Amino acid sequence: MPTRRTALLLPLLAFPGIGALGLAPPASAQAASWPQRTVRLVVPFPPGGTTDVLARAIAAKWQDQWGQQVVVDNRGGGGGVIGADAVFRAAADGYTLVLGNNQTHATNGALITNLPYDPAGFAAITLVARAPHALVVPASSPARTVAELVELGRRPGPGLSYASSSAGSSSHLMSETFARRNGMQATHIPYRGAAPAAMDLVAGTVDFMMATWASVSSLAADGRIRALGVGGSARFPDLPEVPTLREQGYDYISGDAWFGLFAPRGTPEAVLKAVFVATEAALADPAVRGRLEAAGFRIATMAPAEFGPFHQAEVTRWAALVREAGVTIAN
């Protein structure tokens, strides 16, 4: 014999949709049981690049913690637009996340006309890591200092060429600003990711690259490329002999790339917190942290309440660099 409460519910449940609509558990209850199925982490760039390396390290630890499958979904193309837009339009339930960076979630808004998504229209979860840049040349380059590279770029003739991980990336904007400020003739050669750009740099197909150290550290270690200057306020521990760009008078191109986790706007706050906590735990693992730091990353996390304002400030900062570089991209 059903209780009075159960009897009152039965008529509602007899009509599909009515019971689900009127009696759905609150967002906090849904978040408490999350995740109950596969979580998809979108990487808006091809496999093998810096964002992909970070994503796979985090996803593996999430999977261990949650007991649910975590799939890394590489959706490269359009300077990160395709992957970021897919997450922007996804359901706000926590099952589709994106590991974006300063390009997808800061510069693209100022750079690309008719951008299909709003870089500020995501729920910010946490900063994951920073990646300082280095100005690098092929081992065969005659340039041994930044000043010598500038001199090569000022000589009459066809000028130099520089690679970037994609049009509109931090490497593109900083290289273009560097060339403009120093009166260099330099042609931009964009690639679909840092890995193929670095390979052409090794081959001497291009003359220089402003690359995240994480994407080229192994190539420098085996002597296939040479760093002329490194970003940040201090020399890299693994490159103590290479001066910073600031030391050489080029501080305006010493900014870091950053990588952060975002969800569709409207994702329950409890889910955002759960992802943040799991990410902090993943990056606190000595093996994971050591491997990523050895690859050139600087691990740095922020709670959602802190990461949101940081993200907004970065949108403003990178927009200013876009204006100085004079770069625009039609979508």
URVEN-V108839 format. One record per helix or strand of 2 or more residues. SS is the DSSP state (2 for helix, 1 for strand). FROM is the first residue (numbers start at 1). TO is the last residue. Records with the same first field share a line. If there is no record, write none. Layout:
SS: FROM-TO, FROM-TO
This chain:
2: 4-13, 18-22, 27-32, 50-66, 78-88, 103-111, 146-154, 170-181, 194-203, 213-221, 237-239, 251-253, 269-284, 286-294, 304-325
1: 39-43, 70-74, 96-101, 112-113, 122-131, 133-138, 160-164, 186-190, 208-212, 225-230, 257-264, 298-299, 329-330
